[in-house]
């Protein structure tokens, strides 16, 4: 993927990893569109980065996803990069009274939304890159966030299949695999001791410049390598 001269949509681009990607892509002279549920937060990003384009959208809602695509198709038909970044993480137990409600919402945002958006945005003639943000927890689950880990394992598997299905097209599929980072994912203060998003993003962009399609950092590097070593031969035999 070339890192300059793109028009990029980043879901959940106003906070955490999404904000880090937004800032760096703008720095590299890309046009960046970000979407999220909270208009006030989007406005804060626009005040900091005048070039950013914002769109209020709840990607958990199917109608909002369709509206987002139609708006992009009408106003930014030259969009060429989709970054499926938005995600939520719930620390919970299956015995919690609200477990199913939280799980359902997590699945809607972490799985259904990126699948639907990928399907929609592949209708844009110029789309040449889909970036899916998964997690090191896709390989080894943390039982305190059981549904989150499962959604990321799903997206890891989906990304591998999507890349294979699109290999004969002009659309590249890139997986971003972060470890735990110092963000508010899951709640404020939970990840304070982990590496800064800025360090992660610097590493990611270096790997993009090296034309890598699986972007790792810290402990996610060894987990991804072990997974690839285990499944590569079987995957190639099953997917000629």
URLIN-V155304 format. One record per residue. N is the residue number from 1. PHI is phi in degrees with one decimal (* if undefined). OMEGA is omega in whole degrees, -180 to 180 (none if undefined). Layout:
BEGIN
n->N phi->PHI omega->OMEGA
n->N phi->PHI omega->OMEGA
END
This chain:
BEGIN
n->1 phi->* omega->172
n->2 phi->-76.2 omega->-172
n->3 phi->-101.2 omega->177
n->4 phi->-127.7 omega->174
n->5 phi->73.9 omega->179
n->6 phi->-98.8 omega->165
n->7 phi->-115.7 omega->-165
n->8 phi->-124.3 omega->170
n->9 phi->-105.8 omega->178
n->10 phi->-117.8 omega->175
n->11 phi->-75.4 omega->-177
n->12 phi->61.8 omega->-174
n->13 phi->-84.0 omega->-176
n->14 phi->-101.2 omega->-179
n->15 phi->-153.9 omega->174
n->16 phi->56.9 omega->180
n->17 phi->-61.0 omega->180
n->18 phi->-58.7 omega->179
n->19 phi->-67.6 omega->177
n->20 phi->-60.7 omega->177
n->21 phi->-66.7 omega->178
n->22 phi->-56.8 omega->-178
n->23 phi->-59.9 omega->-176
n->24 phi->-72.7 omega->178
n->25 phi->-64.8 omega->176
n->26 phi->-63.2 omega->179
n->27 phi->-59.2 omega->-179
n->28 phi->-90.8 omega->175
n->29 phi->64.3 omega->171
n->30 phi->-105.5 omega->170
n->31 phi->-90.7 omega->-174
n->32 phi->-120.4 omega->172
n->33 phi->-109.8 omega->176
n->34 phi->-122.0 omega->177
n->35 phi->-131.8 omega->179
n->36 phi->-173.1 omega->-177
n->37 phi->-78.7 omega->-170
n->38 phi->-98.7 omega->-177
n->39 phi->-61.1 omega->-179
n->40 phi->-60.6 omega->180
n->41 phi->-68.5 omega->176
n->42 phi->-60.6 omega->180
n->43 phi->-64.5 omega->178
n->44 phi->-62.9 omega->179
n->45 phi->-67.2 omega->-180
n->46 phi->-66.7 omega->177
n->47 phi->-68.2 omega->180
n->48 phi->-80.6 omega->-179
n->49 phi->-125.5 omega->-173
n->50 phi->-60.8 omega->-175
n->51 phi->-79.4 omega->-175
n->52 phi->-71.2 omega->177
n->53 phi->-108.6 omega->-176
n->54 phi->-117.8 omega->177
n->55 phi->-148.3 omega->176
n->56 phi->-74.1 omega->-178
n->57 phi->-161.3 omega->173
n->58 phi->-98.4 omega->-173
n->59 phi->-70.7 omega->174
n->60 phi->-70.8 omega->-176
n->61 phi->-100.9 omega->-177
n->62 phi->-59.2 omega->-179
n->63 phi->-62.4 omega->178
n->64 phi->-64.9 omega->179
n->65 phi->-64.8 omega->179
n->66 phi->-65.8 omega->178
n->67 phi->-61.2 omega->179
n->68 phi->-61.0 omega->180
n->69 phi->-62.4 omega->-179
n->70 phi->-61.9 omega->178
n->71 phi->-65.6 omega->178
n->72 phi->-64.4 omega->-179
n->73 phi->-59.7 omega->-178
n->74 phi->-81.1 omega->-172
n->75 phi->-106.4 omega->-179
n->76 phi->-139.0 omega->-176
n->77 phi->-65.5 omega->179
n->78 phi->-88.2 omega->176
n->79 phi->-57.1 omega->-178
n->80 phi->-125.0 omega->-180
n->81 phi->-132.9 omega->173
n->82 phi->-112.7 omega->177
n->83 phi->-112.0 omega->177
n->84 phi->-84.1 omega->-175
n->85 phi->-109.0 omega->-173
n->86 phi->-56.4 omega->178
n->87 phi->-163.9 omega->176
n->88 phi->-128.0 omega->-179
n->89 phi->-134.1 omega->179
n->90 phi->-110.3 omega->172
n->91 phi->-84.0 omega->-172
n->92 phi->-160.1 omega->179
n->93 phi->-123.2 omega->-178
n->94 phi->-60.3 omega->179
n->95 phi->-86.4 omega->178
n->96 phi->-64.0 omega->-179
n->97 phi->-62.5 omega->-178
n->98 phi->-100.7 omega->-176
n->99 phi->-57.1 omega->-175
n->100 phi->-63.2 omega->-180
n->101 phi->-60.5 omega->179
n->102 phi->-66.4 omega->-180
n->103 phi->-62.2 omega->-179
n->104 phi->-62.6 omega->179
n->105 phi->-67.6 omega->179
n->106 phi->-63.5 omega->179
n->107 phi->-65.1 omega->-180
n->108 phi->-60.9 omega->-176
n->109 phi->-82.5 omega->-173
n->110 phi->-86.7 omega->-178
n->111 phi->-119.9 omega->-173
n->112 phi->-59.7 omega->-178
n->113 phi->-61.6 omega->-179
n->114 phi->-65.2 omega->176
n->115 phi->-64.6 omega->-179
n->116 phi->-64.2 omega->-179
n->117 phi->-63.5 omega->178
n->118 phi->-61.1 omega->179
n->119 phi->-62.1 omega->-180
n->120 phi->-65.8 omega->-171
n->121 phi->-75.1 omega->173
n->122 phi->-67.6 omega->174
n->123 phi->-77.4 omega->175
n->124 phi->-76.8 omega->-175
n->125 phi->-62.2 omega->-175
n->126 phi->-90.5 omega->-177
n->127 phi->-64.7 omega->180
n->128 phi->-122.8 omega->-180
n->129 phi->-147.3 omega->168
n->130 phi->-118.5 omega->177
n->131 phi->-114.9 omega->178
n->132 phi->-109.7 omega->176
n->133 phi->-91.1 omega->178
n->134 phi->-105.8 omega->-178
n->135 phi->-174.3 omega->171
n->136 phi->-61.9 omega->178
n->137 phi->-74.2 omega->173
n->138 phi->-66.6 omega->-175
n->139 phi->-98.6 omega->-180
n->140 phi->-134.4 omega->-174
n->141 phi->-74.5 omega->169
n->142 phi->-100.7 omega->-169
n->143 phi->-65.6 omega->178
n->144 phi->-71.8 omega->178
n->145 phi->-127.5 omega->-168
n->146 phi->-63.6 omega->-177
n->147 phi->-75.5 omega->177
n->148 phi->-56.3 omega->-179
n->149 phi->-59.9 omega->-179
n->150 phi->-64.9 omega->179
n->151 phi->-65.6 omega->-179
n->152 phi->-74.9 omega->173
n->153 phi->-64.5 omega->176
n->154 phi->-59.7 omega->-177
n->155 phi->-67.4 omega->174
n->156 phi->-60.9 omega->180
n->157 phi->-62.8 omega->180
n->158 phi->-60.8 omega->-179
n->159 phi->-63.7 omega->177
n->160 phi->-60.8 omega->180
n->161 phi->-68.2 omega->180
n->162 phi->-61.3 omega->179
n->163 phi->-60.8 omega->-179
n->164 phi->-67.4 omega->-179
n->165 phi->-65.3 omega->-176
n->166 phi->-99.0 omega->-173
n->167 phi->-63.1 omega->-180
n->168 phi->-90.7 omega->-180
n->169 phi->-105.7 omega->178
n->170 phi->-91.6 omega->-176
n->171 phi->-100.3 omega->178
n->172 phi->-88.8 omega->179
n->173 phi->-115.9 omega->-176
n->174 phi->-116.4 omega->177
n->175 phi->-109.4 omega->174
n->176 phi->-101.1 omega->-172
n->177 phi->-120.4 omega->-180
n->178 phi->-79.3 omega->164
n->179 phi->-85.0 omega->174
n->180 phi->-63.8 omega->180
n->181 phi->-127.1 omega->-180
n->182 phi->-78.4 omega->176
n->183 phi->-131.1 omega->178
n->184 phi->-92.4 omega->178
n->185 phi->-56.4 omega->-180
n->186 phi->86.5 omega->-180
n->187 phi->135.4 omega->-178
n->188 phi->-66.9 omega->175
n->189 phi->87.1 omega->-176
n->190 phi->-65.4 omega->-174
n->191 phi->-112.4 omega->-175
n->192 phi->-60.5 omega->-175
n->193 phi->-85.3 omega->-175
n->194 phi->-90.9 omega->-176
n->195 phi->-58.9 omega->180
n->196 phi->-71.4 omega->177
n->197 phi->-59.4 omega->-178
n->198 phi->-59.8 omega->178
n->199 phi->-65.7 omega->178
n->200 phi->-61.6 omega->-178
n->201 phi->-63.6 omega->177
n->202 phi->-58.4 omega->179
n->203 phi->-65.3 omega->-180
n->204 phi->-61.0 omega->-178
n->205 phi->-71.3 omega->174
n->206 phi->-62.9 omega->179
n->207 phi->-68.6 omega->175
n->208 phi->-61.9 omega->178
n->209 phi->-64.9 omega->178
n->210 phi->-90.5 omega->178
n->211 phi->63.5 omega->176
n->212 phi->-79.5 omega->-178
n->213 phi->-113.0 omega->171
n->214 phi->-121.8 omega->-172
n->215 phi->-106.2 omega->-174
n->216 phi->-120.5 omega->-180
n->217 phi->-161.1 omega->176
n->218 phi->56.9 omega->-175
n->219 phi->-68.7 omega->179
n->220 phi->-71.5 omega->-180
n->221 phi->-63.7 omega->-178
n->222 phi->-69.5 omega->179
n->223 phi->-67.4 omega->178
n->224 phi->-66.6 omega->180
n->225 phi->-63.1 omega->180
n->226 phi->-64.2 omega->178
n->227 phi->-64.0 omega->-179
n->228 phi->-62.3 omega->179
n->229 phi->-62.9 omega->-178
n->230 phi->-73.3 omega->-171
n->231 phi->-103.3 omega->-170
n->232 phi->-56.0 omega->-177
n->233 phi->-64.5 omega->179
n->234 phi->-64.7 omega->-179
n->235 phi->-61.6 omega->-179
n->236 phi->-65.1 omega->178
n->237 phi->-71.1 omega->-178
n->238 phi->-81.0 omega->-176
n->239 phi->-128.4 omega->-177
n->240 phi->-68.2 omega->none
END
